[in-house]
């Protein structure tokens, strides 16, 4: 009898991929955090949900780990072993959480993942320093990995960090400006969110041994996915269920954030846009009825539908780049599944 070729493994569901990725990288992440000075380690572990503010073990939500999962699956997509990209996955997750610690401080958010934010428990300065420690640790993890692409990987990560910081700076500046163009807002989101997801897929493909062309397409896949993700996240920041988002209802509107649905609505010459602009130009805290009204005005001005449509277009563009990278079948299916899950309206 002629032996038959073994059928390729079927793609796992997105949730299975995320769970198994966490099982793979979480021990390495914990080991890295354990090397921090105790003052930084205590805050980082609280932020990651591993223990409470007193250091007692806890099992709080640690997030979906989408970025490290993208790193590991991207490595597999180009024919590499996911374990070869483990240090890169840890580094990306450390950078992501550095940005979250600082974001919560800058935005004044008191809740993340259904529990008090680190700064609201430990203080502003301590949370900022803990975020800085995670960023430093990310580069240390890459430097000590021994992977031949470690130096190039550090450059890829640095470019993403600078893009994220530039995007965050723009986001903060927008809060003080009466008018922000849609093009400016999209560029901000490309940096703030798209850059790190593009880094995740690009560095994963790099550590997996991908050719420059495949690395480039996978990086573009991640960048467009990241922008689509931000569009959906902005929708959830207004209309999301707090039980799912972990943030108060209308949290972005309460902060008068120039999120993409808001800017898209303000860009229209409609009565709803003019009324919304008046609400946003005020200085007094918005009451609950005013927040409800602001959400209604954004929808009436077309901001909600524009954002949904643009997110769908970006997802399609991202999947075109994924196809152009000629991924291994199982990994390609899994990257598609993660992309669809992360841009769903109820993620």
matplotlib code that plots the C-alpha trace (Angstrom):
import matplotlib.pyplot as plt

x = [0.0, 1.2, 1.3, -1.0, 0.2, -0.9, -3.7, -2.7, -4.0, -7.3, -7.1, -8.0, -10.8, -9.6, -10.4, -8.5, -5.5, -5.6, -5.9, -3.1, -0.9, -1.3, -0.4, 2.8, 4.0, 2.5, 5.2, 7.9, 6.1, 5.8, 9.5, 10.5, 8.3, 9.8, 13.2, 11.9, 12.7, 10.0, 8.4, 7.8, 7.0, 4.2, 2.4, 3.0, 1.7, -1.4, -1.9, -1.6, -4.2, -1.9, -2.4, -4.3, -2.9, -1.6, 0.2, -2.3, -2.8, -5.7, -7.3, -8.4, -8.8, -5.4, -6.7, -7.1, -3.4, -4.1, -0.7, 1.5, -0.8, -0.3, 3.4, 3.4, 1.0, 2.8, 6.0, 4.1, 2.6, 6.0, 7.0, 8.8, 8.3, 6.2, 8.6, 11.3, 9.3, 8.4, 10.7, 9.3, 5.8, 6.7, 8.4, 5.3, 3.0, 5.3, 5.2, 1.4, 1.0, 3.4, 1.1, -2.0, -0.5, 0.4, -2.9, -4.9, -2.9, -3.3, -7.0, -7.8, -9.5, -10.2, -11.3, -9.6, -10.6, -13.3, -11.0, -9.4, -6.5, -3.0, -2.6, -5.8, -4.5, -0.8, -0.7, 0.2, 4.0, 4.2, 2.1, 4.2, 7.4, 5.9, 5.1, 8.6, 9.9, 7.9, 9.2, 12.8, 12.1, 10.8, 14.2, 16.0, 14.0, 14.9, 18.6, 19.0, 17.1, 20.1, 17.9, 19.8, 17.1, 17.1, 18.8, 16.6, 13.6, 14.6, 14.6, 11.2, 9.9, 11.5, 9.8, 6.4, 6.9, 7.8, 4.7, 2.5, 3.9, 3.4, -0.2, -0.9, 0.6, -1.8, -4.7, -3.9, -3.5, -6.8, -8.6, -7.5, -8.4, -11.9, -11.5, -9.7, -9.8, -10.7, -7.3, -5.5, -7.6, -6.9, -3.1, -3.3, -5.0, -2.5, 0.2, -1.6, -3.0, -2.0, 1.8, 1.9, -0.3, 1.8, 4.9, 3.3, 2.8, 6.0, 8.3, 6.6, 7.3, 10.8, 11.6, 9.9, 12.4, 10.2, 11.5, 11.4, 8.4, 6.4, 7.4, 6.2, 2.8, 2.3, 3.3, 0.8, -1.9, -1.3, -1.2, -4.6, -6.0, -4.9, -6.6, -9.8, -9.5, -9.3, -12.3, -14.3, -12.9, -14.0, -17.5, -17.4, -16.2, -19.5, -22.0, -20.2, -21.6, -19.6, -19.8, -17.8, -15.6, -14.7, -15.2, -18.1, -20.8, -20.1, -16.6, -15.0, -17.8, -17.4, -13.8, -14.8, -12.4, -12.1, -12.6, -13.2, -17.0, -17.0, -14.7, -16.5, -19.8, -18.3, -17.0, -20.6, -22.5, -25.6, -27.7, -26.7, -23.0, -23.6, -25.3, -22.6, -19.9, -21.6, -21.7, -18.0, -16.9, -18.4, -16.1, -18.6, -18.8, -21.4, -24.5, -25.9, -28.7, -26.1, -24.0, -27.0, -27.8, -24.2, -24.3, -27.6, -26.1, -23.1, -25.4, -27.7, -24.7, -23.5, -20.4, -21.4, -22.2, -19.0, -16.9, -18.5, -18.1, -14.4, -13.6, -15.0, -13.0, -9.8, -10.4, -10.8, -7.6, -5.8, -6.9, -5.7, -2.2, -2.4, -3.2, -0.3, 2.0, 1.2, 0.9, 0.9, -2.7, -3.4, -1.7, -3.4, -6.8, -6.0, -4.8, -8.0, -10.0, -8.2, -8.7, -12.5, -12.8, -10.8, -12.9, -16.3, -18.7, -18.9, -15.2]
y = [0.0, 3.5, 5.6, 8.6, 12.0, 13.2, 15.8, 19.2, 20.1, 22.0, 25.6, 26.1, 28.6, 32.1, 31.6, 28.3, 30.0, 32.8, 30.4, 28.1, 31.1, 32.3, 28.9, 29.0, 32.6, 33.2, 31.3, 33.2, 36.5, 35.8, 34.8, 38.1, 40.2, 38.3, 39.9, 43.4, 45.2, 44.4, 47.9, 47.6, 43.9, 44.4, 46.9, 45.0, 41.8, 43.6, 45.1, 41.7, 40.3, 37.9, 39.2, 41.9, 45.1, 43.3, 40.6, 37.9, 35.6, 36.5, 35.3, 38.6, 39.2, 39.5, 40.5, 38.5, 38.4, 39.1, 40.7, 37.8, 35.3, 37.2, 37.0, 33.2, 32.4, 34.7, 32.8, 29.6, 31.2, 31.5, 28.0, 28.7, 27.2, 29.4, 28.7, 30.5, 33.7, 33.3, 36.1, 38.4, 37.6, 38.4, 41.6, 42.8, 42.0, 43.9, 46.9, 46.7, 46.8, 49.6, 51.6, 50.6, 51.7, 55.1, 55.4, 54.9, 57.7, 60.1, 59.4, 59.3, 56.0, 54.3, 50.9, 48.4, 44.8, 45.1, 46.2, 49.5, 50.7, 50.5, 54.2, 54.5, 51.9, 52.7, 56.3, 58.2, 58.2, 54.5, 53.4, 55.5, 54.0, 50.5, 51.2, 52.4, 49.2, 47.0, 48.9, 48.5, 44.8, 44.2, 45.2, 43.1, 40.1, 40.6, 41.3, 38.1, 35.7, 34.7, 34.7, 35.8, 38.4, 39.9, 43.1, 43.7, 42.7, 45.4, 48.0, 46.8, 47.1, 50.6, 51.9, 50.7, 52.2, 55.6, 55.4, 54.5, 57.4, 59.8, 58.6, 58.9, 62.5, 63.3, 61.8, 64.0, 67.1, 66.5, 66.9, 70.5, 71.3, 72.3, 70.9, 67.7, 66.4, 62.8, 62.3, 63.5, 61.1, 58.2, 58.9, 59.0, 55.6, 54.1, 55.0, 54.4, 51.0, 49.9, 50.1, 47.6, 45.1, 45.5, 45.0, 41.8, 40.1, 41.5, 40.5, 37.1, 36.5, 37.8, 35.4, 32.6, 33.0, 34.7, 36.3, 40.2, 40.1, 37.8, 39.8, 42.9, 41.5, 40.1, 43.5, 45.2, 42.7, 43.6, 47.3, 47.3, 44.9, 47.3, 50.3, 48.2, 47.1, 50.8, 51.7, 48.9, 49.8, 53.4, 52.1, 50.1, 53.1, 54.7, 51.9, 49.0, 46.9, 47.7, 44.1, 43.3, 46.3, 46.7, 50.4, 52.7, 53.3, 56.3, 56.5, 58.1, 60.7, 61.6, 62.4, 64.3, 62.1, 62.9, 59.2, 58.3, 58.1, 61.5, 63.1, 61.4, 62.9, 66.3, 66.3, 66.4, 69.6, 68.5, 69.8, 66.8, 67.7, 71.3, 70.3, 67.7, 70.3, 72.6, 69.7, 69.0, 72.6, 72.9, 72.6, 71.3, 67.5, 66.0, 64.7, 61.3, 62.7, 64.8, 61.7, 59.8, 62.7, 62.9, 59.2, 59.8, 62.8, 60.9, 58.2, 60.8, 62.5, 59.2, 58.7, 55.3, 53.9, 55.4, 53.8, 50.4, 50.6, 51.7, 48.9, 46.4, 47.8, 47.7, 44.1, 43.1, 44.9, 43.2, 39.8, 40.6, 41.2, 38.0, 36.0, 37.7, 36.4, 32.8, 31.6, 28.0, 26.9, 26.3, 29.5, 31.5, 30.2, 31.1, 34.6, 35.1, 33.9, 36.2, 39.1, 38.5, 38.0, 41.1, 43.3, 41.9, 44.3, 42.4, 41.7]
z = [0.0, -0.8, 2.4, 2.3, 3.3, 6.7, 6.4, 7.7, 11.1, 11.1, 12.3, 16.0, 16.9, 17.8, 21.4, 21.5, 19.9, 22.4, 25.4, 24.1, 23.3, 26.9, 28.3, 26.2, 27.0, 30.4, 32.4, 30.5, 31.1, 34.8, 34.9, 33.3, 35.7, 38.6, 37.8, 38.4, 41.7, 44.2, 44.1, 40.3, 40.5, 43.0, 40.7, 37.5, 39.0, 40.2, 36.8, 35.1, 37.5, 39.2, 42.7, 44.6, 46.0, 49.1, 47.0, 47.7, 44.7, 42.5, 39.3, 37.7, 34.0, 32.3, 29.0, 25.8, 24.9, 21.2, 20.5, 21.8, 20.1, 16.8, 17.3, 17.9, 15.0, 12.6, 13.3, 12.4, 9.3, 7.7, 8.6, 11.9, 15.4, 17.6, 20.5, 18.6, 18.8, 22.5, 23.7, 21.1, 22.3, 25.9, 24.8, 22.8, 25.8, 28.1, 25.8, 25.4, 29.2, 29.5, 27.2, 29.2, 32.6, 31.1, 29.2, 32.4, 34.1, 31.1, 30.6, 34.4, 34.0, 37.3, 36.0, 33.7, 33.3, 35.9, 38.7, 39.9, 37.7, 39.1, 39.5, 41.5, 43.9, 44.1, 43.0, 39.8, 40.1, 41.1, 38.1, 35.7, 37.0, 36.8, 33.2, 32.5, 34.1, 31.8, 28.7, 29.9, 30.6, 27.1, 25.6, 28.2, 27.2, 23.5, 24.3, 26.3, 24.0, 21.8, 18.7, 15.6, 14.8, 18.3, 17.2, 14.3, 16.4, 18.9, 16.1, 15.0, 18.5, 19.0, 15.9, 17.1, 20.6, 19.1, 16.8, 19.7, 21.8, 18.9, 18.5, 22.2, 22.1, 19.3, 21.2, 24.2, 22.0, 20.4, 23.7, 23.9, 20.3, 19.1, 15.6, 14.6, 11.0, 10.2, 8.5, 11.6, 13.8, 11.5, 11.6, 15.4, 15.5, 13.1, 15.5, 18.8, 17.9, 14.4, 15.0, 17.8, 16.1, 13.0, 15.1, 16.6, 13.3, 11.7, 14.6, 14.8, 11.1, 11.5, 14.4, 12.4, 9.6, 7.0, 3.9, 3.9, 1.5, 3.8, 6.9, 5.1, 4.2, 7.7, 9.2, 6.9, 7.9, 11.6, 11.0, 9.1, 11.6, 14.4, 12.8, 12.3, 16.0, 17.1, 15.1, 16.7, 20.1, 19.6, 18.9, 22.1, 24.0, 23.3, 22.8, 24.4, 27.3, 30.4, 31.4, 28.3, 28.0, 31.7, 31.4, 32.5, 29.9, 27.7, 29.2, 26.0, 25.8, 29.4, 28.7, 25.6, 23.6, 19.9, 19.0, 15.4, 15.5, 17.1, 14.6, 11.7, 13.0, 13.5, 10.0, 8.6, 8.1, 9.9, 12.7, 14.8, 14.3, 15.3, 18.5, 19.3, 18.7, 21.3, 23.9, 23.2, 23.6, 27.0, 30.1, 32.8, 33.2, 31.0, 32.8, 32.0, 29.9, 28.0, 27.4, 26.1, 23.8, 22.6, 21.6, 19.7, 17.9, 16.8, 15.3, 13.7, 12.0, 10.6, 12.8, 13.9, 10.4, 8.9, 11.6, 11.2, 7.4, 7.6, 10.1, 7.7, 4.8, 6.8, 7.9, 4.2, 3.3, 6.2, 5.0, 1.5, 2.9, 4.9, 1.7, -0.1, 2.6, 1.6, 5.1, 6.2, 5.9, 9.6, 10.8, 8.0, 9.2, 12.8, 12.0, 10.1, 13.0, 15.5, 13.1, 12.9, 16.7, 17.6, 15.2, 16.2, 17.8, 21.0, 21.7]

ax = plt.figure().add_subplot(projection="3d")
ax.plot(x, y, z, "-o")
ax.set_aspect("equal")
plt.show()
